[in-house]
């Protein structure tokens, strides 16, 4: 069968329609985060950022051990972190991903890579100079302060999936 110039756009249109027909339901399912899902991603984002700072910088500006500070933060907030992970796994499974744990691992990797790229963009010494003490700040943060920070992040930081309601609305509903 000989292809003519007139058949190419027609076949391209059919191919595009087929792709959209199969992709649109999957994309529609992942359209937005509920307030709990948005908060969960932001908490995991913060935890991943603190991990990357710890692994990169090792010590605070006054020589403090960031590994113990990060470990303290994690232990102090383990239930909230676990709940956030469970929320994200349920989100992934509810939207067609049969393995929520695998998708959570991918999210954690993506978050870590995002912060790693930030380090590559400005250099590890500059990154540490600017961010190293953030781990110390969050080491003994009170639960209500952590909640306030996650709410601030819901408004100020991006998420991989947009919120169903505007972030300022999400923050107001939680107060």
Secondary structure, DSSP 8 states (H G I E B T S, - for coil): ----HHHHHHHHHHHHHHHHHHHHHHHHHTS-B-HHHHHHHHHHHHHHHHHHHHHHH-B-TTS-BHHHHHHHHHHHTHHHHHHHHHHHHHHHHHTT-S-HHHHHHHHHHHHHHHHHHHHHHH-HHHHHHHHTHHHHHHHT--HHHHHHHHHHHHHHS--SS-BSS-HHHHHHHH-
